[in-house]
């Protein structure tokens, strides 16, 4: 029987050979215990590969992805990933990374039904309702999408900072900070949303600062 995925297997073999030709010990090192400094919480979108867009090799970023990069306090998948990254891997940075043009965010703005995922996107809808005035001030649809993408990341960073794993790490003095980024599919650039939290007490001021930075800019251009 013909393997319908043989082209991917062939690509894998070519990639492996090319990597070993460049660095014969690459896979030997990679097979050892992983020790990433970063946890990346991003969107499932296939166009946003975590290690590639920050030019890091495999093994340097621990990754959790879901539709619209949501951090929900009832999502055991995400919470378990955060706990493992913080308590076992001892990551130093948690990056919540959204991306402009997110289809999940646009579905919320359009009030469009997609199916079961609508229940998941309700989290993004809550963000849109919370910041409805800011979104209404933008005339262009793509600017509203960009702004909601940014607001969603800021709110999800807040959610990360309120998880028991992160709070416990800070209380025991572990070095850990949480950051808000948004990636552009149009030029490949990451925008730092200027929200960096390294303690529980720092969260309120970091949150207000990030929102103030957004208010100072009329809208993120495409």
PALUMTI-660751 format. One record per residue (C-alpha): x, y, z; residue number from 1; chain. Coordinates in steps of 0.1 Angstrom, whole numbers, padded with zeros to 4 digits, m for minus. Layout:
BEGIN
X/Y/Z/resi/chain
X/Y/Z/NUM/A $
...
END
This chain:
BEGIN
X/Y/Z/resi/chain
0000/0000/0000/1/A $
0013/0034/m0010/2/A $
0020/0057/0020/3/A $
0001/0089/0015/4/A $
0025/0107/0037/5/A $
0057/0095/0020/6/A $
0066/0130/0009/7/A $
0068/0141/0045/8/A $
0089/0110/0054/9/A $
0113/0118/0025/10/A $
0115/0155/0036/11/A $
0123/0143/0071/12/A $
0152/0122/0059/13/A $
0166/0150/0038/14/A $
0163/0174/0068/15/A $
0180/0149/0092/16/A $
0208/0144/0067/17/A $
0214/0181/0062/18/A $
0214/0188/0100/19/A $
0239/0160/0106/20/A $
0261/0171/0078/21/A $
0263/0206/0094/22/A $
0265/0194/0130/23/A $
0273/0157/0134/24/A $
0265/0157/0172/25/A $
0232/0177/0169/26/A $
0208/0148/0176/27/A $
0231/0134/0203/28/A $
0228/0166/0222/29/A $
0191/0170/0214/30/A $
0184/0135/0228/31/A $
0196/0146/0263/32/A $
0174/0161/0289/33/A $
0157/0193/0275/34/A $
0165/0225/0293/35/A $
0146/0253/0276/36/A $
0146/0288/0291/37/A $
0113/0297/0275/38/A $
0077/0286/0275/39/A $
0058/0298/0245/40/A $
0020/0299/0247/41/A $
0008/0307/0212/42/A $
m0019/0302/0186/43/A $
m0024/0269/0168/44/A $
m0021/0288/0135/45/A $
0002/0268/0112/46/A $
0019/0301/0100/47/A $
0034/0309/0134/48/A $
0062/0283/0141/49/A $
0076/0292/0176/50/A $
0113/0284/0172/51/A $
0116/0295/0136/52/A $
0104/0331/0140/53/A $
0129/0337/0168/54/A $
0156/0318/0151/55/A $
0162/0292/0178/56/A $
0170/0255/0173/57/A $
0148/0226/0185/58/A $
0150/0222/0223/59/A $
0152/0259/0232/60/A $
0115/0266/0236/61/A $
0088/0246/0254/62/A $
0055/0251/0235/63/A $
0018/0251/0242/64/A $
m0006/0261/0215/65/A $
m0043/0265/0211/66/A $
m0068/0284/0190/67/A $
m0063/0322/0197/68/A $
m0036/0316/0224/69/A $
m0061/0314/0253/70/A $
m0051/0307/0289/71/A $
m0081/0294/0307/72/A $
m0081/0284/0344/73/A $
m0102/0254/0335/74/A $
m0079/0241/0307/75/A $
m0059/0213/0323/76/A $
m0038/0209/0292/77/A $
m0025/0245/0294/78/A $
m0022/0245/0332/79/A $
m0003/0212/0332/80/A $
0021/0226/0306/81/A $
0027/0257/0326/82/A $
0033/0237/0358/83/A $
0057/0213/0341/84/A $
0076/0242/0324/85/A $
0079/0261/0357/86/A $
0084/0234/0383/87/A $
0103/0207/0363/88/A $
0120/0225/0334/89/A $
0126/0257/0354/90/A $
0119/0280/0325/91/A $
0128/0317/0331/92/A $
0104/0333/0307/93/A $
0068/0326/0297/94/A $
0058/0342/0264/95/A $
0022/0346/0255/96/A $
0023/0352/0217/97/A $
m0007/0363/0196/98/A $
m0006/0371/0159/99/A $
m0023/0398/0138/100/A $
m0050/0385/0115/101/A $
m0059/0357/0139/102/A $
m0089/0338/0125/103/A $
m0103/0331/0159/104/A $
m0102/0367/0169/105/A $
m0119/0377/0136/106/A $
m0147/0352/0142/107/A $
m0154/0369/0175/108/A $
m0155/0403/0159/109/A $
m0178/0391/0131/110/A $
m0200/0372/0156/111/A $
m0195/0342/0132/112/A $
m0205/0307/0142/113/A $
m0178/0281/0135/114/A $
m0191/0252/0156/115/A $
m0177/0237/0189/116/A $
m0148/0261/0189/117/A $
m0173/0290/0195/118/A $
m0174/0279/0231/119/A $
m0136/0282/0233/120/A $
m0136/0316/0216/121/A $
m0160/0328/0243/122/A $
m0129/0337/0262/123/A $
m0118/0361/0235/124/A $
m0154/0374/0234/125/A $
m0151/0382/0270/126/A $
m0120/0403/0262/127/A $
m0138/0421/0234/128/A $
m0167/0429/0258/129/A $
m0143/0441/0285/130/A $
m0126/0465/0260/131/A $
m0156/0473/0238/132/A $
m0151/0511/0240/133/A $
m0115/0508/0228/134/A $
m0124/0486/0199/135/A $
m0153/0508/0189/136/A $
m0130/0538/0186/137/A $
m0113/0521/0156/138/A $
m0129/0527/0122/139/A $
m0111/0500/0102/140/A $
m0119/0463/0105/141/A $
m0082/0452/0103/142/A $
m0073/0477/0131/143/A $
m0100/0462/0153/144/A $
m0086/0428/0146/145/A $
m0051/0439/0155/146/A $
m0062/0457/0186/147/A $
m0083/0427/0199/148/A $
m0053/0404/0192/149/A $
m0032/0427/0214/150/A $
m0058/0430/0241/151/A $
m0063/0392/0241/152/A $
m0026/0387/0247/153/A $
m0025/0412/0275/154/A $
m0055/0395/0292/155/A $
m0040/0360/0288/156/A $
m0007/0372/0303/157/A $
m0028/0383/0333/158/A $
m0043/0348/0334/159/A $
m0009/0332/0333/160/A $
0003/0354/0362/161/A $
m0027/0343/0383/162/A $
m0021/0305/0379/163/A $
m0011/0287/0411/164/A $
0021/0274/0394/165/A $
0034/0309/0386/166/A $
0023/0324/0419/167/A $
0039/0296/0439/168/A $
0072/0300/0419/169/A $
0073/0337/0427/170/A $
0066/0331/0463/171/A $
0095/0307/0466/172/A $
0118/0333/0449/173/A $
0121/0315/0416/174/A $
0134/0336/0387/175/A $
0104/0338/0363/176/A $
0088/0365/0341/177/A $
0058/0366/0319/178/A $
0057/0386/0286/179/A $
0032/0398/0260/180/A $
0041/0396/0223/181/A $
0022/0398/0190/182/A $
0035/0385/0157/183/A $
0029/0400/0123/184/A $
0023/0376/0094/185/A $
0028/0405/0070/186/A $
0065/0412/0078/187/A $
0075/0385/0103/188/A $
0082/0410/0130/189/A $
0073/0405/0167/190/A $
0058/0434/0185/191/A $
0066/0436/0222/192/A $
0034/0448/0239/193/A $
0055/0462/0268/194/A $
0040/0440/0295/195/A $
0067/0422/0315/196/A $
0057/0407/0349/197/A $
0083/0393/0373/198/A $
0062/0392/0405/199/A $
0027/0390/0417/200/A $
0029/0426/0430/201/A $
0041/0439/0396/202/A $
0011/0426/0377/203/A $
m0014/0455/0383/204/A $
0010/0482/0372/205/A $
0023/0461/0342/206/A $
m0013/0456/0331/207/A $
m0022/0492/0333/208/A $
0010/0502/0315/209/A $
0004/0478/0286/210/A $
m0031/0492/0281/211/A $
m0019/0528/0283/212/A $
0006/0520/0256/213/A $
m0022/0507/0233/214/A $
m0043/0538/0240/215/A $
m0014/0560/0230/216/A $
m0014/0544/0195/217/A $
m0045/0547/0172/218/A $
m0042/0512/0159/219/A $
m0016/0486/0148/220/A $
m0010/0489/0111/221/A $
m0010/0458/0089/222/A $
END
